[in-house]
Amino acid sequence: MASAPAQQPTLTVEQTRVVLSEVIQAFSVPDNAARMEEARESSCNDMGKMLQLVLPVSTQIQQEVIKAYGFNNEGEGVLKFARLVKMYETQDPEIAAMSVKLKSLLLPPLSTPPIGGAIPTS
């Protein structure tokens, strides 16, 4: 007998705040922080390597938290949760702030070229 496709979890704004807070806290757990640091160091700030090394680790960390709230334990669950957060960002400043914090944990700081004199002229 084939099973029906899983329903996408529906979370309220308040529940989304709680889950997002737990996801952010999960990155502070010593084992997870060490895994993220190792992946970042191995990627050498190369965006291609970041996608290969950091993204899978960050996805696993998020999955461990969100699966308790009905999201599937695959990458698709993280994407669905991200869409839910994005939807609530415009409605709730706390969720918007936590989303920025989560993104800062996942993405490397962007380096910008120095202003003035960066491009030699001939």
C-alpha positions as CSV (number, residue, x, y, z in Angstrom):
1,M,0.0,0.0,0.0
2,A,1.5,3.3,-1.1
3,S,1.7,6.0,1.6
4,A,0.2,9.4,0.9
5,P,2.7,12.3,0.5
6,A,3.5,14.0,3.7
7,Q,1.7,17.3,4.5
8,Q,3.8,20.4,4.7
9,P,3.9,21.5,8.3
10,T,2.0,24.6,9.1
11,L,3.5,26.8,11.8
12,T,2.1,29.9,13.3
13,V,4.3,33.0,13.6
14,E,4.9,32.2,17.2
15,Q,5.9,28.6,16.4
16,T,8.2,29.7,13.6
17,R,10.0,32.1,16.1
18,V,10.5,29.1,18.5
19,V,11.8,26.8,15.7
20,L,14.0,29.5,14.2
21,S,15.5,30.3,17.7
22,E,16.2,26.6,18.2
23,V,17.9,26.3,14.8
24,I,20.1,29.3,15.6
25,Q,21.0,27.8,19.0
26,A,21.8,24.5,17.3
27,F,24.7,26.2,15.6
28,S,26.2,27.1,19.0
29,V,26.3,23.5,20.2
30,P,30.0,22.7,20.5
31,D,29.9,19.7,18.1
32,N,28.0,21.6,15.5
33,A,30.1,24.8,15.8
34,A,33.3,22.6,15.3
35,R,31.8,20.9,12.3
36,M,30.8,24.3,10.7
37,E,34.3,25.7,11.5
38,E,36.0,22.8,9.9
39,A,33.9,23.1,6.8
40,R,34.5,26.8,6.6
41,E,38.3,26.4,7.0
42,S,38.3,23.6,4.3
43,S,36.4,25.9,1.9
44,C,39.0,28.7,2.1
45,N,36.3,31.3,1.5
46,D,35.8,29.9,-2.0
47,M,32.0,30.1,-2.8
48,G,32.1,26.8,-4.8
49,K,33.7,25.0,-2.0
50,M,31.3,26.6,0.5
51,L,28.4,25.1,-1.4
52,Q,30.1,21.7,-1.4
53,L,31.3,21.7,2.2
54,V,29.5,24.2,4.4
55,L,26.0,23.9,2.9
56,P,25.6,20.1,3.6
57,V,26.8,20.6,7.2
58,S,24.4,23.5,7.8
59,T,21.6,21.6,6.3
60,Q,22.2,18.6,8.6
61,I,22.2,20.9,11.6
62,Q,18.9,22.5,10.6
63,Q,17.3,19.1,9.8
64,E,18.0,17.8,13.3
65,V,15.9,20.7,14.8
66,I,13.1,21.0,12.3
67,K,12.3,17.3,11.9
68,A,10.8,17.5,15.4
69,Y,8.2,20.0,14.0
70,G,7.1,17.8,11.1
71,F,9.5,18.8,8.4
72,N,11.0,15.9,6.5
73,N,14.6,14.9,7.3
74,E,15.9,15.7,3.8
75,G,17.0,18.9,2.2
76,E,13.5,19.5,1.0
77,G,12.4,20.0,4.7
78,V,15.0,22.7,5.1
79,L,13.8,24.4,1.9
80,K,10.2,24.3,3.1
81,F,11.2,25.8,6.4
82,A,13.2,28.5,4.7
83,R,10.2,29.4,2.6
84,L,8.0,29.6,5.7
85,V,10.5,31.9,7.4
86,K,10.7,34.1,4.3
87,M,6.9,34.4,4.3
88,Y,6.8,35.5,7.9
89,E,9.9,37.9,7.6
90,T,7.7,40.7,6.2
91,Q,5.0,40.2,9.0
92,D,7.3,39.8,12.0
93,P,10.4,41.9,12.8
94,E,11.6,39.3,15.3
95,I,11.6,36.6,12.6
96,A,13.2,39.0,10.2
97,A,16.0,39.7,12.7
98,M,16.5,36.0,13.4
99,S,16.6,35.2,9.7
100,V,19.4,37.7,9.2
101,K,21.3,36.1,12.1
102,L,20.8,32.6,10.6
103,K,22.1,33.8,7.2
104,S,25.1,35.3,8.9
105,L,25.9,31.9,10.4
106,L,25.7,30.3,7.0
107,L,27.3,32.7,4.6
108,P,30.8,34.0,4.8
109,P,31.3,37.8,5.2
110,L,31.5,39.5,1.9
111,S,34.8,41.3,1.2
112,T,34.5,44.4,-0.8
113,P,37.3,45.9,-2.8
114,P,38.9,49.1,-1.4
115,I,37.3,52.3,-2.5
116,G,39.3,54.5,-4.9
117,G,42.4,53.4,-6.8
118,A,41.3,49.7,-7.0
119,I,41.3,49.7,-10.8
120,P,44.5,50.9,-12.4
121,T,44.1,53.2,-15.3
122,S,46.5,53.3,-18.3
